[in-house]
């Protein structure tokens, strides 16, 4: 019993030949690490160049990424026959992002309210069956993805907006990398085994250390402010980033999927990269307003 005729087990030596090489061993995270690293570095470079040289380009990139993320989540929800209205969500997402950049918080809130209204009205055309389920999913999607993402755009608006966005991305990336590195090396105690089995308390400690250190250094060099302000931002960011990661893992586990999509080689989908950023954006925005107000 076994494989097809003529198949040799990994590492076996065929008659008169060289040993078959064993299959490559996947990393502990189950990802192709070189590909994932290349994609991650490329995305980071694209974001940083647009933030410092062409803010409008960053806004455009954000619109594209958020619309794709909404599409991913809508496809994932369809597995359970939940169908949020995609058209008003996509249009509303662009409206929220552009409104945040052009008009600030009041314009963002207005665009969000109009998006919710559009979701409720658009779904009427499909009749009453599952109306509450689909519109609830639509409102959840509007809050979870474009509304939260718009706080990153609000950070971009001031004169020092490029530094604010850089700090926001840096502390979130530090949380992810610190948790991954320490968790992969010494992770033994699962943090939430039923939600994300590979996330450990040791990894969380690594996230805390990396995020706090990254925040302190970033605030010192980007804003010339006391290090303790960055420490506060980093400690808050590690909590929101971890919750964001666990929250998306909970959604995927509930839907019975591994990744939201395969758009990003080695990473999964757009949402698999935005999960930590989405919840961290409003947290960093508020703390920066309090600790390092614009124009001071």
C-alpha positions as CSV (number, residue, x, y, z in Angstrom):
1,X,0.0,0.0,0.0
2,X,1.3,3.5,-0.5
3,X,2.0,5.9,-3.3
4,X,1.9,5.5,-7.1
5,X,4.0,2.8,-8.8
6,X,7.6,3.6,-9.0
7,X,7.4,6.2,-6.2
8,X,10.4,6.3,-3.9
9,X,10.2,7.4,-0.2
10,X,11.9,10.7,0.6
11,X,15.7,10.2,1.0
12,X,15.7,6.7,-0.5
13,X,18.4,5.8,-3.0
14,X,17.1,4.5,-6.4
15,X,19.1,1.7,-8.0
16,X,22.2,3.1,-9.5
17,X,21.3,6.7,-8.7
18,X,21.6,9.5,-6.2
19,X,19.4,9.7,-3.2
20,X,16.1,11.6,-3.6
21,X,16.3,14.8,-1.6
22,X,13.9,15.1,1.2
23,X,11.1,17.6,0.8
24,X,11.8,21.1,2.1
25,X,10.8,21.7,5.6
26,X,8.4,24.5,6.1
27,X,9.2,27.2,8.7
28,X,7.4,27.1,12.0
29,X,5.0,29.8,10.8
30,X,4.1,27.7,7.8
31,X,5.2,30.3,5.3
32,X,7.9,30.6,2.6
33,X,10.1,33.0,4.6
34,X,12.3,34.3,1.8
35,X,9.2,35.1,-0.4
36,X,7.4,36.6,2.6
37,X,10.4,38.8,3.5
38,X,10.8,40.0,-0.1
39,X,7.1,40.9,-0.3
40,X,7.1,42.6,3.1
41,X,10.2,44.7,2.4
42,X,8.8,45.7,-1.0
43,X,5.5,46.8,0.5
44,X,7.3,48.7,3.3
45,X,9.5,50.5,0.8
46,X,6.5,51.5,-1.4
47,X,4.7,52.9,1.6
48,X,7.6,54.9,3.0
49,X,8.5,56.4,-0.4
50,X,4.9,57.5,-0.9
51,X,4.5,58.8,2.6
52,X,7.6,61.0,2.4
53,X,7.5,62.1,-1.2
54,X,3.9,61.8,-2.5
55,X,1.3,61.9,0.2
56,X,-1.5,61.7,-2.3
57,X,0.0,58.5,-3.7
58,X,-0.1,57.0,-0.2
59,X,-3.8,57.9,0.0
60,X,-4.4,56.2,-3.4
61,X,-2.5,53.1,-2.3
62,X,-4.6,53.0,0.9
63,X,-7.8,53.2,-1.2
64,X,-6.7,50.3,-3.3
65,X,-5.6,48.2,-0.3
66,X,-8.8,48.8,1.7
67,X,-11.1,48.0,-1.2
68,X,-9.2,44.8,-1.8
69,X,-9.4,44.0,1.9
70,X,-13.2,44.5,1.8
71,X,-13.4,42.2,-1.2
72,X,-11.4,39.6,0.7
73,X,-13.6,39.8,3.8
74,X,-16.8,39.7,1.7
75,X,-15.6,36.5,-0.1
76,X,-14.6,34.9,3.2
77,X,-18.1,35.7,4.7
78,X,-19.7,34.2,1.7
79,X,-18.5,30.8,2.9
80,X,-21.2,31.1,5.5
81,X,-23.7,32.6,3.0
82,X,-23.2,36.0,4.6
83,X,-23.2,38.6,1.8
84,X,-22.6,42.2,2.8
85,X,-23.4,44.7,0.0
86,X,-20.0,45.1,-1.7
87,X,-20.6,48.1,-4.0
88,X,-21.6,50.7,-1.3
89,X,-18.8,49.4,1.0
90,X,-16.2,49.9,-1.7
91,X,-17.5,53.4,-2.7
92,X,-17.9,54.3,1.0
93,X,-14.3,53.1,1.8
94,X,-12.8,55.4,-0.8
95,X,-15.1,58.2,0.4
96,X,-14.0,57.7,4.1
97,X,-10.3,57.7,3.2
98,X,-10.5,60.7,0.9
99,X,-12.7,62.6,3.4
100,X,-10.3,61.9,6.2
101,X,-7.4,63.4,4.1
102,X,-9.3,66.3,2.8
103,X,-11.6,67.2,5.7
104,X,-10.4,65.6,8.9
105,X,-12.4,63.8,11.6
106,X,-15.7,65.5,10.9
107,X,-15.6,64.6,7.2
108,X,-14.6,61.1,8.1
109,X,-17.6,60.6,10.5
110,X,-20.0,62.0,7.8
111,X,-18.6,59.7,5.2
112,X,-19.0,56.7,7.5
113,X,-22.6,57.6,8.3
114,X,-23.4,57.9,4.6
115,X,-21.7,54.5,4.0
116,X,-23.9,52.8,6.7
117,X,-27.0,54.4,5.2
118,X,-26.0,53.2,1.7
119,X,-25.4,49.7,3.0
120,X,-28.9,49.6,4.6
121,X,-30.6,51.0,1.5
122,X,-28.6,49.0,-1.1
123,X,-29.5,45.6,0.5
124,X,-33.2,46.4,0.3
125,X,-33.3,45.5,-3.4
126,X,-32.6,41.8,-2.5
127,X,-35.6,41.5,-0.3
128,X,-36.2,40.7,3.4
129,X,-34.5,37.3,3.5
130,X,-31.3,37.5,5.6
131,X,-31.5,41.3,5.5
132,X,-30.5,41.8,9.1
133,X,-27.6,39.3,8.8
134,X,-26.2,40.9,5.6
135,X,-26.6,44.5,6.7
136,X,-25.0,43.8,10.1
137,X,-22.1,42.2,8.3
138,X,-21.9,45.3,6.1
139,X,-21.8,47.7,9.0
140,X,-19.2,45.6,10.7
141,X,-17.1,45.6,7.6
142,X,-17.4,49.4,7.3
143,X,-16.2,49.9,10.8
144,X,-13.6,47.2,10.9
145,X,-11.7,48.1,7.7
146,X,-12.2,51.5,6.1
147,X,-13.2,53.5,9.2
148,X,-10.3,52.2,11.3
149,X,-7.8,52.5,8.4
150,X,-8.8,56.1,8.0
151,X,-7.1,57.0,11.2
152,X,-3.8,56.3,9.5
153,X,-4.8,58.9,6.9
154,X,-5.7,61.4,9.7
155,X,-2.1,60.9,11.0
156,X,-0.8,61.8,7.5
157,X,-2.5,65.2,7.3
158,X,-0.2,67.4,9.6
159,X,3.1,68.8,8.4
160,X,4.9,66.0,10.3
161,X,2.4,63.4,9.1
162,X,5.1,61.3,7.4
163,X,6.8,60.8,10.7
164,X,3.5,60.0,12.4
165,X,2.6,57.3,9.9
166,X,6.2,56.0,10.0
167,X,5.9,55.7,13.8
168,X,2.6,54.0,13.6
169,X,3.8,51.4,11.0
170,X,7.1,50.9,12.9
171,X,5.6,50.0,16.3
172,X,3.1,47.7,14.6
173,X,5.8,45.9,12.6
174,X,8.0,45.7,15.8
175,X,5.1,44.0,17.6
176,X,4.7,41.4,14.8
177,X,8.4,40.8,14.3
178,X,9.2,40.6,18.0
179,X,6.4,38.2,18.6
180,X,7.4,36.0,15.7
181,X,11.1,35.9,16.5
182,X,10.8,35.1,20.2
183,X,7.7,32.9,19.7
184,X,9.5,30.8,17.1
185,X,12.6,30.4,19.2
186,X,11.3,29.8,22.7
187,X,7.5,29.9,22.5
188,X,6.0,27.2,24.8
189,X,2.9,28.6,26.4
190,X,0.0,29.3,24.1
191,X,-1.8,32.6,24.6
192,X,-5.1,31.7,23.0
193,X,-4.8,28.1,21.8
194,X,-8.4,27.9,20.5
195,X,-8.0,31.1,18.4
196,X,-4.3,31.2,17.3
197,X,-2.4,28.1,18.5
198,X,1.0,29.5,17.4
199,X,0.7,32.7,19.4
200,X,2.5,32.3,22.7
201,X,3.0,34.3,25.9
202,X,6.8,34.2,25.2
203,X,6.1,35.7,21.8
204,X,4.0,38.4,23.5
205,X,6.9,39.3,25.7
206,X,9.1,39.6,22.6
207,X,6.4,41.9,21.1
208,X,6.4,44.1,24.2
209,X,10.1,44.5,24.2
210,X,10.4,45.2,20.5
211,X,7.4,47.5,20.4
212,X,8.5,49.5,23.5
213,X,12.1,49.9,22.2
214,X,11.0,50.7,18.7
215,X,8.6,53.3,19.9
216,X,11.1,55.0,22.2
217,X,13.7,55.2,19.5
218,X,11.3,56.4,16.9
219,X,9.9,59.2,19.0
220,X,13.4,60.3,19.9
221,X,14.7,60.4,16.4
222,X,11.6,61.3,14.4
223,X,10.2,64.0,16.7
224,X,13.0,64.9,19.1
225,X,10.7,64.2,22.0
226,X,11.5,62.3,25.3
227,X,11.8,58.6,25.0
228,X,9.1,57.8,27.5
229,X,6.5,59.1,25.2
230,X,7.5,56.5,22.6
231,X,7.5,53.9,25.4
232,X,3.9,54.7,26.2
233,X,2.9,54.6,22.5
234,X,4.8,51.3,22.0
235,X,3.2,49.6,25.0
236,X,-0.3,50.7,23.9
237,X,0.4,49.6,20.3
238,X,1.5,46.1,21.3
239,X,-1.8,45.5,23.1
240,X,-3.9,46.8,20.1
241,X,-1.8,45.0,17.5
242,X,-2.1,41.7,19.5
243,X,-5.9,42.1,19.8
244,X,-6.1,42.9,16.1
245,X,-4.2,39.8,15.2
246,X,-6.3,37.6,17.5
247,X,-9.5,39.2,16.2
248,X,-8.8,38.4,12.6
249,X,-7.7,34.9,13.6
250,X,-11.0,34.5,15.5
251,X,-12.9,35.5,12.3
252,X,-10.9,33.1,10.1
253,X,-11.4,30.2,12.6
254,X,-15.1,30.9,12.8
255,X,-15.3,30.8,9.0
256,X,-13.0,27.8,8.7
257,X,-10.4,29.4,6.5
258,X,-6.6,29.7,6.9
259,X,-6.0,33.0,5.0
260,X,-8.3,35.7,3.7
261,X,-6.9,35.2,0.2
262,X,-3.6,34.5,-1.6
263,X,-3.0,38.0,-3.0
264,X,0.3,38.4,-1.2
265,X,2.8,35.5,-1.7
266,X,4.1,34.2,1.6
267,X,1.6,36.4,3.6
268,X,-1.9,35.3,2.5
269,X,-4.2,38.2,1.9
270,X,-4.3,42.0,2.4
271,X,-6.3,41.5,5.5
272,X,-3.7,39.1,6.9
273,X,-1.3,42.1,6.9
274,X,-3.7,44.7,7.9
275,X,-5.2,42.9,11.0
276,X,-2.7,44.4,13.5
277,X,-2.6,47.8,11.7
278,X,-6.3,48.4,11.8
279,X,-6.8,48.4,15.5
280,X,-3.5,50.1,16.2
281,X,-4.2,53.1,13.9
282,X,-6.8,54.9,16.2
283,X,-4.7,54.1,19.3
284,X,-1.6,55.7,17.9
285,X,-3.5,58.6,16.5
286,X,-5.1,59.5,19.8
287,X,-1.8,59.1,21.8
288,X,0.1,61.2,19.3
289,X,-2.5,63.9,19.6
290,X,-2.1,63.9,23.3
291,X,1.6,63.4,23.7
292,X,2.9,65.2,20.5
293,X,0.2,67.6,19.3
294,X,0.6,68.7,15.7
295,X,2.2,72.1,15.1
296,X,4.1,72.1,18.5
